[in-house]
């Protein structure tokens, strides 16, 4: 089944910690319709930089053999880490961003303005 835009609908979503090579590889080996690489809760503060580096590398080169969508859950804007997350992951291979703990429309506007710069 495809949507009017020609893309398959998302029926299954797999969340994967963005700092675990083993879990990332395992996730990319699944047939989930979308993988969400989590930079927020599943990554310890000391590993955030490494997780961003890993995501930048994975998203820069579309993972071979995985046909689903690639999403990233960034840190909340209130943490001061969201913009750094966005700078690391915005590539043509990224399908979308999940913004946790959104406090209102202004948060969405802030993220969108960063994504279009």
DSSP file (Angstrom, degrees, kcal/mol; ACC not computed):
  #  RESIDUE AA STRUCTURE BP1 BP2  ACC     N-H-->O    O-->H-N    N-H-->O    O-->H-N    TCO  KAPPA ALPHA  PHI   PSI    X-CA   Y-CA   Z-CA
    1    1 A X              0   0    0      0, 0.0     8,-0.5     0, 0.0     2,-0.3   0.000 360.0 360.0 360.0 137.0    0.0    0.0    0.0
    2    2 A X        -     0   0    0      6,-0.2     6,-0.2     1,-0.0     5,-0.1  -0.933 360.0-123.3-127.6 154.2    1.2    3.5   -0.8
    3    3 A X    >   -     0   0    0      4,-3.1     3,-1.8    -2,-0.3    -1,-0.0  -0.254  42.4 -91.3 -82.4 178.1   -0.1    6.9    0.0
    4    4 A X  T 3  S+     0   0    0      1,-0.3    -1,-0.1     2,-0.1    -2,-0.0   0.772 128.4  57.3 -62.8 -24.8   -1.0    9.6   -2.6
    5    5 A X  T 3  S-     0   0    0      2,-0.2    -1,-0.3     1,-0.0     3,-0.1   0.495 120.1-109.8 -84.2  -2.4    2.6   10.9   -2.3
    6    6 A X  S <  S+     0   0    0     -3,-1.8     2,-0.3     1,-0.3    -2,-0.1   0.395  79.3 123.2  91.8  -3.5    3.9    7.5   -3.3
    7    7 A X        -     0   0    0     -5,-0.1    -4,-3.1     1,-0.1    -1,-0.3  -0.662  67.0-111.1 -92.8 148.5    5.4    6.7    0.1
    8    8 A X        -     0   0    0     -2,-0.3    -6,-0.2    -6,-0.2     2,-0.1  -0.493  39.4-108.4 -69.2 143.7    4.5    3.6    2.2
    9    9 A X        -     0   0    0     -8,-0.5     2,-0.7    -2,-0.2    -1,-0.1  -0.405  31.8-110.1 -69.6 152.7    2.4    4.4    5.3
   10   10 A X        +     0   0    0      1,-0.2     3,-0.1    -2,-0.1    -1,-0.1  -0.770  49.5 156.0 -86.6 115.6    4.2    4.1    8.6
   11   11 A X        +     0   0    0     -2,-0.7     2,-0.4     1,-0.3    -1,-0.2   0.653  64.9  36.5-109.5 -26.8    2.7    1.1   10.5
   12   12 A X        -     0   0    0     19,-0.1    22,-1.5     2,-0.0     2,-0.4  -0.995  61.6-170.3-134.7 135.5    5.6    0.2   12.7
   13   13 A X  E     -a   34   0A   0     -2,-0.4     2,-0.5    20,-0.2    22,-0.2  -0.988   5.1-162.1-126.4 129.8    8.1    2.5   14.5
   14   14 A X  E     -a   35   0A   0     20,-2.5    22,-2.9    -2,-0.4     2,-0.4  -0.956   8.5-149.9-114.7 122.1   11.2    1.2   16.3
   15   15 A X  E     -a   36   0A   0     -2,-0.5     2,-0.4    20,-0.2    22,-0.2  -0.780  19.6-177.6 -90.0 132.8   12.9    3.5   18.8
   16   16 A X  E     -a   37   0A   0     20,-2.7    22,-3.1    -2,-0.4     2,-0.1  -0.996  32.8-109.7-132.9 132.3   16.7    2.9   19.1
   17   17 A X  E >   -a   38   0A   0     -2,-0.4     3,-1.1    20,-0.2    22,-0.2  -0.407  26.0-139.3 -59.2 133.3   19.2    4.6   21.4
   18   18 A X  T 3  S+     0   0    0     20,-2.3    -1,-0.2     1,-0.2    37,-0.1   0.479  95.2  54.3 -77.6  -1.3   21.4    6.8   19.2
   19   19 A X  T 3  S+     0   0    0     19,-0.2     2,-0.7    23,-0.1    -1,-0.2   0.254  84.9  89.4-116.2  13.3   24.6    5.9   21.0
   20   20 A X    <>  -     0   0    0     -3,-1.1     4,-2.8     1,-0.2     5,-0.2  -0.883  50.0-170.6-116.9 102.9   24.6    2.1   20.7
   21   21 A X  H  > S+     0   0    0     -2,-0.7     4,-2.6     1,-0.2     5,-0.2   0.897  89.8  52.2 -55.9 -41.6   26.2    0.7   17.6
   22   22 A X  H  > S+     0   0    0      1,-0.2     4,-2.1     2,-0.2    -1,-0.2   0.925 113.1  42.5 -62.3 -46.5   24.9   -2.8   18.3
   23   23 A X  H  > S+     0   0    0      2,-0.2     4,-2.5     1,-0.2    -1,-0.2   0.856 113.5  52.6 -71.0 -34.9   21.3   -1.6   18.8
   24   24 A X  H  X S+     0   0    0     -4,-2.8     4,-2.6     2,-0.2    -2,-0.2   0.946 111.0  46.8 -63.8 -47.8   21.5    0.7   15.7
   25   25 A X  H  X S+     0   0    0     -4,-2.6     4,-0.9    -5,-0.2    -2,-0.2   0.910 113.3  49.0 -60.8 -42.6   22.8   -2.2   13.5
   26   26 A X  H >< S+     0   0    0     -4,-2.1     3,-0.5    -5,-0.2    -1,-0.2   0.915 111.7  49.4 -63.9 -42.5   20.1   -4.5   14.9
   27   27 A X  H >< S+     0   0    0     -4,-2.5     3,-1.7     1,-0.2     5,-0.3   0.903 107.9  52.7 -62.6 -42.2   17.4   -1.9   14.2
   28   28 A X  H 3< S+     0   0    0     -4,-2.6    -1,-0.2     1,-0.3    -2,-0.2   0.682 103.1  60.7 -68.6 -16.4   18.6   -1.2   10.7
   29   29 A X  T << S+     0   0    0     -4,-0.9    -1,-0.3    -3,-0.5    -2,-0.2   0.454  92.7  86.8 -87.4  -1.5   18.3   -5.0   10.1
   30   30 A X  S <  S-     0   0    0     -3,-1.7    -3,-0.0    -4,-0.2   -16,-0.0  -0.332  81.0-125.7 -90.0 176.0   14.6   -5.0   10.9
   31   31 A X        +     0   0    0     -2,-0.1   -19,-0.1    35,-0.1    -3,-0.1   0.045  56.1 145.6-107.7  23.7   11.7   -4.3    8.5
   32   32 A X        -     0   0    0     -5,-0.3    36,-0.2     1,-0.1   -19,-0.1  -0.342  54.9-131.1 -58.9 141.9   10.2   -1.6   10.7
   33   33 A X  S    S+     0   0    0    -21,-0.4    36,-2.8     1,-0.2     2,-0.3   0.794  88.7  13.5 -67.1 -27.5    8.6    1.1    8.6
   34   34 A X  E     -ab  13  69A   0    -22,-1.5   -20,-2.5    34,-0.3     2,-0.5  -0.996  63.1-152.8-149.3 144.0   10.5    3.8   10.5
   35   35 A X  E     -ab  14  70A   0     34,-2.5    36,-3.0    -2,-0.3     2,-0.6  -0.973   9.1-157.2-114.6 132.4   13.4    3.9   13.0
   36   36 A X  E     -ab  15  71A   0    -22,-2.9   -20,-2.7    -2,-0.5     2,-0.7  -0.942   9.0-150.9-108.2 112.1   13.5    6.8   15.5
   37   37 A X  E     -ab  16  72A   0     34,-2.7    36,-2.4    -2,-0.6     2,-0.7  -0.744  18.5-141.3 -82.0 118.6   17.1    7.3   16.7
   38   38 A X  E     +ab  17  73A   0    -22,-3.1   -20,-2.3    -2,-0.7   -19,-0.2  -0.738  33.7 166.3 -93.4 114.6   16.7    8.6   20.3
   39   39 A X        +     0   0    0     34,-2.7    35,-0.2    -2,-0.7    -1,-0.2   0.475  69.5  60.8 -95.2  -6.8   19.1   11.4   21.4
   40   40 A X  S >  S+     0   0    0     33,-0.5     3,-1.4    34,-0.2    35,-0.1   0.801 112.2   1.9 -90.1-103.1   17.0   12.2   24.4
   41   41 A X  T 3  S+     0   0    0      1,-0.3   -24,-0.0     3,-0.0    -2,-0.0   0.755 124.9  56.1 -65.2 -30.2   16.2    9.9   27.3
   42   42 A X  T 3  S+     0   0    0    -26,-0.1     2,-0.5     2,-0.1    -1,-0.3   0.508  96.4  74.1 -85.8  -1.4   18.0    6.8   26.1
   43   43 A X  S <  S-     0   0    0     -3,-1.4     5,-0.1   -25,-0.1    -1,-0.0  -0.950  80.5-130.3-115.6 123.1   21.4    8.6   25.9
   44   44 A X    >   -     0   0    0     -2,-0.5     3,-2.3     1,-0.1     4,-0.5  -0.364  27.9-111.9 -65.1 147.3   23.3    9.5   29.0
   45   45 A X  G >  S+     0   0    0      1,-0.3     3,-1.1     2,-0.2     4,-0.4   0.843 117.4  56.9 -51.6 -38.1   24.5   13.2   29.1
   46   46 A X  G 3  S+     0   0    0      1,-0.2    -1,-0.3     2,-0.1     4,-0.2   0.677 109.2  47.2 -68.4 -15.9   28.2   12.1   28.9
   47   47 A X  G <> S+     0   0    0     -3,-2.3     4,-2.5     1,-0.1    -1,-0.2   0.379  80.7  98.7-105.8   2.1   27.4   10.3   25.6
   48   48 A X  H <> S+     0   0    0     -3,-1.1     4,-2.4    -4,-0.5     5,-0.2   0.913  84.0  48.8 -59.0 -45.9   25.3   13.0   23.8
   49   49 A X  H  > S+     0   0    0     -4,-0.4     4,-2.2     1,-0.2    -1,-0.2   0.919 112.8  47.7 -61.9 -43.6   28.3   14.2   21.7
   50   50 A X  H  > S+     0   0    0     -4,-0.2     4,-2.4     1,-0.2    -1,-0.2   0.897 110.9  51.8 -63.8 -40.4   29.2   10.7   20.6
   51   51 A X  H  X S+     0   0    0     -4,-2.5     4,-2.4     2,-0.2    -2,-0.2   0.905 109.2  49.8 -63.9 -41.4   25.5   10.0   19.8
   52   52 A X  H  X S+     0   0    0     -4,-2.4     4,-2.7     2,-0.2    -1,-0.2   0.916 110.5  50.5 -61.8 -43.0   25.3   13.1   17.6
   53   53 A X  H  X S+     0   0    0     -4,-2.2     4,-2.0     1,-0.2    -2,-0.2   0.920 111.1  48.5 -61.5 -43.6   28.5   12.1   15.8
   54   54 A X  H  X S+     0   0    0     -4,-2.4     4,-2.5     1,-0.2    -1,-0.2   0.907 112.1  48.6 -63.7 -42.1   27.1    8.6   15.2
   55   55 A X  H  X S+     0   0    0     -4,-2.4     4,-2.9     2,-0.2     5,-0.3   0.908 109.2  52.4 -65.8 -41.8   23.8   10.0   13.9
   56   56 A X  H  X S+     0   0    0     -4,-2.7     4,-1.6     1,-0.2    -1,-0.2   0.915 112.3  46.4 -59.1 -42.6   25.5   12.4   11.6
   57   57 A X  H  X S+     0   0    0     -4,-2.0     4,-1.1    -5,-0.2    -2,-0.2   0.925 114.6  45.8 -66.8 -45.6   27.6    9.6   10.1
   58   58 A X  H  < S+     0   0    0     -4,-2.5     3,-0.3     1,-0.2     5,-0.2   0.916 116.3  44.7 -65.0 -43.4   24.6    7.2    9.7
   59   59 A X  H  < S+     0   0    0     -4,-2.9    34,-0.5     1,-0.2    -1,-0.2   0.749 104.1  63.5 -76.2 -23.0   22.4    9.9    8.1
   60   60 A X  H  < S+     0   0    0     -4,-1.6     2,-0.5    -5,-0.3    -1,-0.2   0.835 112.1  36.9 -68.2 -31.4   25.1   11.2    5.8
   61   61 A X  S  < S-     0   0    0     -4,-1.1    -1,-0.3    -3,-0.3     3,-0.1  -0.948  97.1-121.4-123.3 110.0   25.2    7.9    4.1
   62   62 A X        -     0   0    0     -2,-0.5     2,-0.1    -3,-0.2    -3,-0.1  -0.253  38.8-106.0 -50.6 122.4   21.8    6.2    3.7
   63   63 A X    >   -     0   0    0     -5,-0.2     3,-1.4     1,-0.1     2,-0.1  -0.334  36.8-119.9 -58.2 123.8   22.1    2.8    5.5
   64   64 A X  T 3  S+     0   0    0      1,-0.2    -1,-0.1    -2,-0.1     3,-0.1  -0.409  91.8  17.2 -66.3 133.5   22.3    0.1    2.8
   65   65 A X  T 3  S+     0   0    0      1,-0.2     2,-0.6    -2,-0.1    -1,-0.2   0.270  95.0 108.7  91.5 -12.2   19.6   -2.5    3.0
   66   66 A X    <   +     0   0    0     -3,-1.4    -1,-0.2     1,-0.1   -35,-0.1  -0.888  39.4 178.8-102.2 120.6   17.2   -0.5    5.2
   67   67 A X        +     0   0    0     -2,-0.6    -1,-0.1   -39,-0.1   -36,-0.1   0.511  49.2  92.6 -97.9  -6.6   14.1    0.7    3.2
   68   68 A X  S    S-     0   0    0    -36,-0.2   -34,-0.3     1,-0.1     2,-0.2  -0.066  82.9 -80.2 -82.4-176.3   12.2    2.5    6.0
   69   69 A X  E     -b   34   0A   0    -36,-2.8   -34,-2.5    26,-0.0     2,-0.5  -0.551  34.3-139.4 -85.5 150.4   12.2    6.1    7.2
   70   70 A X  E     +b   35   0A   0     23,-0.4    25,-3.3    -2,-0.2    26,-0.9  -0.952  27.0 171.2-115.5 117.3   14.8    7.5    9.4
   71   71 A X  E     -bc  36  96A   0    -36,-3.0   -34,-2.7    -2,-0.5     2,-0.4  -0.804  18.8-148.2-120.0 160.7   13.7    9.9   12.2
   72   72 A X  E     -bc  37  97A   0     24,-1.7    26,-2.6    -2,-0.3     2,-0.8  -0.998   6.6-148.1-133.2 132.2   15.5   11.4   15.2
   73   73 A X  E     -bc  38  98A   0    -36,-2.4   -34,-2.7    -2,-0.4   -33,-0.5  -0.886  27.4-160.9 -95.3 111.8   14.1   12.3   18.6
   74   74 A X  E     - c   0  99A   0     24,-1.8    26,-0.6    -2,-0.8   -34,-0.2  -0.270  25.2 -88.6 -85.4 174.5   16.1   15.4   19.7
   75   75 A X        -     0   0    0      6,-0.2    -1,-0.1     1,-0.1   -35,-0.1  -0.496  56.0 -87.3 -77.6 154.7   16.5   16.7   23.2
   76   76 A X    > > -     0   0    0     -2,-0.1     3,-1.7     1,-0.1     5,-0.6  -0.251  32.5-119.1 -60.9 150.6   13.8   19.2   24.4
   77   77 A X  G > 5S+     0   0    0     23,-0.4     3,-1.5     1,-0.3     6,-0.1   0.842 111.1  67.0 -58.2 -33.2   14.5   22.9   23.7
   78   78 A X  G 3 5S+     0   0    0      1,-0.3    -1,-0.3    23,-0.2    -2,-0.1   0.665  92.0  61.8 -64.9 -16.1   14.6   23.6   27.4
   79   79 A X  G < 5S-     0   0    0     -3,-1.7    -1,-0.3     1,-0.0    -2,-0.2   0.666 102.3-127.5 -83.8 -16.7   17.8   21.6   27.8
   80   80 A X  T < 5S+     0   0    0     -3,-1.5     4,-0.3    -4,-0.4    -3,-0.1   0.506  90.7  92.1  80.4   3.8   19.9   23.8   25.5
   81   81 A X     >< +     0   0    0     -5,-0.6     4,-2.2     2,-0.1    -6,-0.2   0.569  57.3  85.0-103.8 -12.1   20.9   20.7   23.5
   82   82 A X  H  > S+     0   0    0     -6,-0.6     4,-2.7     1,-0.2     5,-0.2   0.888  88.7  49.7 -62.3 -42.8   18.2   20.7   20.8
   83   83 A X  H  > S+     0   0    0      1,-0.2     4,-2.6     2,-0.2    -1,-0.2   0.912 111.4  49.3 -65.9 -41.2   19.9   23.1   18.4
   84   84 A X  H  > S+     0   0    0     -4,-0.3     4,-1.4     2,-0.2    -1,-0.2   0.889 110.7  51.9 -62.8 -38.9   23.2   21.1   18.6
   85   85 A X  H  X S+     0   0    0     -4,-2.2     4,-1.6     2,-0.2     3,-0.4   0.948 110.4  48.1 -59.8 -49.1   21.1   17.9   17.9
   86   86 A X  H  X S+     0   0    0     -4,-2.7     4,-1.9     1,-0.2     3,-0.3   0.914 107.5  54.5 -60.1 -44.7   19.5   19.5   14.9
   87   87 A X  H  < S+     0   0    0     -4,-2.6    -1,-0.2     1,-0.2    -2,-0.2   0.839 111.0  47.3 -58.8 -32.9   22.8   20.7   13.5
   88   88 A X  H  < S+     0   0    0     -4,-1.4    -1,-0.2    -3,-0.4    -2,-0.2   0.816 119.5  34.7 -78.4 -31.1   24.2   17.2   13.6
   89   89 A X  H  < S+     0   0    0     -4,-1.6     2,-1.2    -3,-0.3    -2,-0.2   0.560  77.9 112.6-108.6  -8.4   21.3   15.3   12.0
   90   90 A X     <  +     0   0    0     -4,-1.9     2,-0.3    -5,-0.2    -4,-0.0  -0.527  44.1 133.4 -73.3 100.8   19.8   17.6    9.4
   91   91 A X  S >  S-     0   0    0     -2,-1.2     3,-1.6     1,-0.0   -31,-0.1  -0.905  71.6-101.7-138.0 164.4   20.7   15.7    6.2
   92   92 A X  T 3  S+     0   0    0     -2,-0.3   -32,-0.1     1,-0.3    -2,-0.1   0.745 119.3  61.0 -61.5 -21.9   18.7   14.8    3.0
   93   93 A X  T 3  S+     0   0    0    -34,-0.5     2,-0.4   -24,-0.0   -23,-0.4   0.566  81.5 100.0 -82.5  -7.9   18.3   11.2    4.4
   94   94 A X    <   -     0   0    0     -3,-1.6   -23,-0.2     1,-0.2     3,-0.1  -0.661  50.6-171.8 -81.3 128.0   16.4   12.4    7.5
   95   95 A X        -     0   0    0    -25,-3.3     2,-0.3    -2,-0.4   -24,-0.2   0.758  60.3 -25.6 -90.2 -27.6   12.7   12.0    7.2
   96   96 A X  E     -c   71   0A   0    -26,-0.9   -24,-1.7     2,-0.0     2,-0.4  -0.990  49.6-118.3-176.6 168.4   11.6   13.8   10.4
   97   97 A X  E     -c   72   0A   0     -2,-0.3     2,-0.5   -26,-0.2   -24,-0.2  -0.928  15.4-149.2-119.3 140.7   12.3   15.1   13.8
   98   98 A X  E     -c   73   0A   0    -26,-2.6   -24,-1.8    -2,-0.4     2,-0.7  -0.969  11.9-158.6-109.3 124.2   10.5   14.3   17.0
   99   99 A X  E >   -c   74   0A   0     -2,-0.5     3,-0.6   -26,-0.2     2,-0.1  -0.884  12.2-154.7-104.4 105.8   10.4   17.2   19.5
  100  100 A X  T 3   +     0   0    0     -2,-0.7   -23,-0.4   -26,-0.6    -2,-0.0  -0.415  69.5  15.0 -79.8 156.1    9.8   15.9   23.0
  101  101 A X  T 3  S-     0   0    0      1,-0.2    -1,-0.2   -25,-0.1   -23,-0.2   0.849  79.3-173.4  53.4  41.7    8.3   18.0   25.8
  102  102 A X    <   -     0   0    0     -3,-0.6    -1,-0.2     1,-0.1     3,-0.1  -0.470  14.1-163.7 -65.9 131.6    7.0   20.6   23.5
  103  103 A X        -     0   0    0      1,-0.3     2,-0.3    -2,-0.2    -1,-0.1   0.478  57.5 -51.0 -99.9  -3.2    5.6   23.6   25.4
  104  104 A X  S >> S-     0   0    0      1,-0.1     3,-1.2     0, 0.0     4,-1.1  -0.937  75.4 -51.1 157.4-177.9    3.6   25.2   22.6
  105  105 A X  H 3> S+     0   0    0     -2,-0.3     4,-2.4     1,-0.3     5,-0.2   0.795 121.3  65.3 -56.9 -31.2    3.6   26.5   19.1
  106  106 A X  H 3> S+     0   0    0      1,-0.2     4,-2.3     2,-0.2    -1,-0.3   0.860  98.2  54.3 -63.1 -34.6    6.7   28.7   19.7
  107  107 A X  H <> S+     0   0    0     -3,-1.2     4,-2.3     2,-0.2    -1,-0.2   0.918 109.3  47.4 -63.3 -43.1    8.8   25.5   20.2
  108  108 A X  H  X S+     0   0    0     -4,-1.1     4,-2.8     1,-0.2    -2,-0.2   0.918 111.4  50.7 -64.6 -43.4    7.7   24.2   16.9
  109  109 A X  H  X S+     0   0    0     -4,-2.4     4,-2.4     2,-0.2    -1,-0.2   0.896 109.5  51.3 -60.9 -41.2    8.5   27.6   15.2
  110  110 A X  H  X S+     0   0    0     -4,-2.3     4,-1.8     2,-0.2    -2,-0.2   0.932 112.3  45.5 -62.6 -46.4   11.9   27.6   16.8
  111  111 A X  H  X S+     0   0    0     -4,-2.3     4,-2.1     1,-0.2    -2,-0.2   0.927 113.0  50.2 -64.2 -44.7   12.7   24.1   15.5
  112  112 A X  H  X S+     0   0    0     -4,-2.8     4,-1.4     1,-0.2    -1,-0.2   0.897 108.5  52.3 -61.6 -40.2   11.4   24.9   12.1
  113  113 A X  H  < S+     0   0    0     -4,-2.4     4,-0.3     1,-0.2    -1,-0.2   0.875 110.7  48.2 -65.8 -34.8   13.4   28.1   11.8
  114  114 A X  H >< S+     0   0    0     -4,-1.8     3,-0.7     1,-0.2    -1,-0.2   0.853 109.8  53.1 -69.4 -34.6   16.6   26.1   12.7
  115  115 A X  H 3< S+     0   0    0     -4,-2.1    -2,-0.2     1,-0.2    -1,-0.2   0.762 110.3  46.9 -73.3 -24.3   15.7   23.5   10.1
  116  116 A X  T 3<        0   0    0     -4,-1.4    -1,-0.2     1,-0.2    -2,-0.2   0.369 360.0 360.0-101.2   5.2   15.4   26.0    7.3
  117  117 A X    <         0   0    0     -3,-0.7    -1,-0.2    -4,-0.3    -2,-0.1   0.483 360.0 360.0 -78.3 360.0   18.5   28.0    7.9
